[in-house]
Each structure stands twice: as C-alpha cells, then as structure tokens.
Amino acid sequence: MKTTRFSVLITCFVMACALVSAPAHSQAQAQSPALGLVAKSSNGYIGNVVVTDGSTVYSGDHLKTPDNGSLLVRVGGLSLELEASSSAHIYGTVYGAIVELNRGTVLYTTPGTQENLVIVASDIRVTPALSVPDMGSVTLDDPCNITVYSRRGQVNVQTGSESRLIEEGKAYRVHALNSIGYNKFLSPDADDYHRYHEHRPCAPVEMVKGRPPVAPAQSHFLLVSAALIGGATAIGVWKALESPDRP
C-alpha cells in the first residue's frame, strides 16, 4: 500500500515538473493561431529570439531586424520581407494578414486573389489591389511620413479622408495626419484598436520646411522618383520574392 502511494506521488511530481518546465512561448502559441513561416532569416528576430528558416510565425508576433539583418515571411500566397533596421507587428485576418510597420522598410508581394496583405504605418493604410498580383514597398521615413512604391500592380493608400491609387512603377511620399504613440500593440483591424494608442498631430504639409507648394487635393501625396527607391540591394530581394522556387 505504501509502495503504491509512493509511486503515485512520484508520478504527480514528475508531471508537475514537466508543466513548470514547458517553454513560455508554448503558452503564447496556444493563445495565438499559427499564421505563416519564416522563409529566410538573416539575423532576424521574433520578439527577442533569433529565428531560423522554417520557424513558425504567429498572429501578434513582433518581427525585427538589426542593422545587418533581413527577415522574409510567407503567409499563404503572401510574402513580406523586413529590410535591415526594421520592425513590425503582424496579425492574421479573414483576408490574409495585416502588418503594422513600426520602423524601417517592408517589401511585399500578393498573388492577385482574394488573399491580401494590408500595411499600416502611422495613421496611413496601404492596401494592394486585389485584381492583379502586386509587388511593392513601404518605408516609414519618420513618424509623419512614409514612402510607398508600387513596383508591380496597383496599391491604394489612404491618409485621413484622402486616398490615392498608386499605379505600377510610381512612388509617392505620403504625409500622415498623425503620428502614433502606442500603449499596447493590437491588430489595426481590432474593434478597440484606437483605445490603445495616442495620436500626435503632424504639422500640415505646407508648413514642413523645404516642401514645395502643392494643390490642396494632393496635399498629402508627393510624387517621387521610383529610381531612387531601393537600389542594387533591393533588386536581389525582389528576385527572391518573385522566385518560383522560393521556400
């Protein structure tokens, strides 16, 4: 009888130890659904953990790259790559994924189906067109300005009540109405998203030093040379995103 009780106690102790030693990220994974995977990582991070090719990406993950890093993520038929010195939060949606760009540059591709990838930077929303395959980039230049380049396809950009469809081969610098200060990171599609951040008004575009006067209807959109976007390094990234043999 004593032997049986002792065996039961030992079994319970071993099970308790197993529960206590379970990795903390397992709990986070249980709370957030798997969203995609890391196709290629060069010193890329999810949170504070360096990730390798094939790592799982979960809704709500914080993606980061240091000065010499890059991180390519696939979500179904969607691709996004963080360039060096960039960070973003990614969330699952019914249409695919939404990314909140916090710093740096993200490159994207979409398949031209109902699956889509929306990118939010400050209070600007970037939505590739669904009708055709899209490829482009979004750069957070500073808290009040982003640059959007449509390398292929079309992309709709909205800031406040103004919006513009950026055509293939064109790039615009877009001025935000507000920069964002976060109290908590939450999907921009969440109903209570606006409860967890603060708006800091950006100076009107006509007041920004060195900015040429533009028509009122175009006050938040400034056409820039697409040739200045990217460069030799970006060309290799575009090829990786387009490659039919990609992981």
SETI-484429 format. One record per residue (C-alpha): residue in one letter; x, y negated, z negated. Coordinates in steps of 0.05 Angstrom, whole numbers, padded with zeros to 5 digits, always signed. Each point is the difference from the previous one (the first is absolute). Layout:
N
AXYZ/...
REM end
This chain:
247
M+00000+00000+00000/K+00056-00048-00018/T+00037+00018+00064/T-00062-00017+00041/R-00009-00067-00034/F+00074-00016+00010/S-00005+00017+00074/V-00060-00046+00008/L+00037-00056-00035/I+00061+00009+00045/T-00045-00001+00063/C-00035-00064-00022/F+00067-00033-00015/V+00029+00018+00069/M-00063-00027+00035/A+00003-00065-00040/C+00073-00010+00018/A-00016+00011+00074/L-00054-00054-00003/V+00045-00049-00035/S+00056+00010+00049/A-00043-00009+00062/P+00027-00058+00041/A-00036-00066-00009/H-00008-00008+00075/S-00043+00062+00001/Q-00052-00037-00040/A+00002-00058+00048/Q-00007+00048+00059/A-00061+00031-00033/Q-00032-00069-00005/S+00017-00023+00072/P-00013+00041+00063/A+00057+00018+00046/L+00001-00050+00057/G+00059+00016+00045/L+00074+00018+00001/V+00068-00031+00006/A+00024+00015+00071/K+00068-00033-00010/S+00034-00033-00059/S+00065-00037-00004/N+00006-00021-00073/G-00075-00009-00002/Y-00038-00001-00066/I-00069+00017-00025/G-00005-00037-00065/N+00068+00008-00032/V+00014+00068+00031/V+00044+00009+00061/V-00039+00042+00050/T+00022+00049+00054/D-00030+00021+00066/G-00064+00040-00010/S-00019-00031-00067/T-00074-00009-00012/V-00029-00071+00000/Y-00061-00012-00045/S-00053-00055+00002/G+00025-00057-00043/D+00074+00015+00009/H+00050-00058-00002/L+00047+00007+00059/K+00068-00036-00004/T+00065-00007+00037/P+00066-00032-00022/D+00044-00044+00043/N+00027+00060+00039/G-00063+00043+00000/S-00059+00020+00043/L-00061+00043-00011/L-00044+00031+00053/V-00068+00026-00022/R-00053+00038+00039/V-00074+00001-00017/G-00035+00044+00050/G+00012-00033+00068/L+00023-00065-00032/S+00072-00020-00011/L+00030-00055-00042/E+00073-00016-00014/L+00027-00046-00053/E+00063-00035+00023/A+00057-00018-00047/S-00017-00042-00062/S-00074+00013+00005/S-00056+00024-00046/A-00073+00017+00008/H-00057+00036-00034/I-00040+00050+00041/Y-00071+00025-00011/G-00045+00051+00034/T-00064-00023+00034/V-00057+00031+00039/Y+00031-00026+00064/G+00072+00019-00016/A+00043-00044-00044/I+00009-00071-00024/V+00068-00030-00019/E+00013-00060-00043/L+00067-00029+00021/N+00036-00031-00060/R+00067-00015+00032/G+00038+00008+00065/T-00023+00033+00065/V-00044+00059+00018/L-00004+00030+00070/Y-00063+00037+00020/T-00030+00045+00053/T-00072+00022+00008/P-00028+00054+00048/G-00057-00040+00032/T-00054+00042-00033/Q-00046-00014-00059/E+00060+00011-00046/N+00031-00067-00018/L+00050-00035-00045/V-00015-00069-00030/I+00056-00043-00028/V-00013-00055-00051/A+00053-00053-00016/S-00017-00058-00047/D-00073-00014+00019/I+00011+00018+00074/R-00030+00064+00028/V+00031+00034+00061/T-00043+00052+00037/P+00024+00036+00063/A-00053+00009+00054/L-00034+00068+00001/S-00009+00005+00075/V+00073+00011+00019/P+00064+00027-00032/D+00034-00057-00037/M+00070-00015-00022/G+00026-00061-00036/S+00031-00030-00061/V-00019-00045-00059/T+00051-00041-00038/L-00012-00037-00064/D+00044-00061+00013/D-00018-00033-00066/P-00062+00002-00045/C-00038-00047+00047/N+00023+00022+00069/I+00003+00066+00038/T+00022+00018+00071/V-00042+00049+00039/Y+00027+00031+00064/S-00043+00042+00046/R+00050+00042+00040/R-00054+00043+00031/G-00076-00004+00000/Q-00036-00055-00039/V-00007-00020-00072/N-00051-00044-00035/V+00027-00047-00054/Q-00045-00036-00049/T+00018-00055-00049/G-00058-00032-00036/S-00056-00013+00050/E+00048-00002+00059/S+00019+00060+00042/R+00039+00014+00063/L+00009+00061+00045/I+00074+00005+00014/E+00012+00030+00068/E+00055+00048+00021/G+00069-00030+00002/K-00017-00061-00042/A+00019-00021-00070/Y-00030-00052-00047/R+00022-00031-00065/V-00063-00003-00043/H-00009-00048-00058/A-00039+00026-00060/L-00052-00040-00039/N+00026+00030-00065/S+00059+00039-00026/I-00017+00056-00048/G+00023+00014-00071/Y-00016+00070-00024/N-00023+00021-00069/K-00012+00072+00025/F+00009+00033+00067/L-00065+00026+00030/S-00024+00018+00069/P-00021-00063+00038/D-00062+00039+00020/A-00020+00011-00073/D-00063-00037-00023/D+00036-00030-00060/Y+00065-00016+00038/H-00006-00075-00011/R-00006+00008-00076/Y+00073+00021-00005/H+00038-00055+00034/E+00005-00075+00002/H-00002-00047+00060/R+00052-00055+00005/P-00020-00050+00055/C+00051-00008+00056/A+00015-00070+00027/P-00041-00017+00061/V+00038+00017+00063/E+00004-00072+00023/M+00036-00017-00065/V+00054+00053+00008/K+00067-00034+00014/G+00024+00008+00071/R-00065+00030+00026/P-00024-00032+00066/P-00072-00025+00003/V-00049+00050+00029/A-00073+00001+00018/P-00047+00007-00060/A-00029+00065+00026/Q+00070+00030+00003/S+00026-00031-00063/H+00019+00066-00032/F+00029+00034+00062/L+00066-00020+00032/L+00023+00037+00062/V+00073+00022-00005/S+00048+00035+00047/A-00008+00076-00002/A+00073+00004+00022/L+00020-00024-00069/I-00038+00056-00034/G+00039+00062-00017/G+00064+00010+00039/A+00047+00057+00014/T-00015+00033-00067/A-00075-00003+00010/I+00005+00032+00069/G+00024+00065-00032/V-00057-00003-00050/W-00052-00009+00056/K+00028+00061+00036/A-00005+00041-00064/L-00072-00021-00009/E-00017+00016+00073/S+00038+00066+00005/P-00044+00060+00017/D+00049+00044-00039/R-00008-00041-00064/P-00007+00041-00064/
REM end
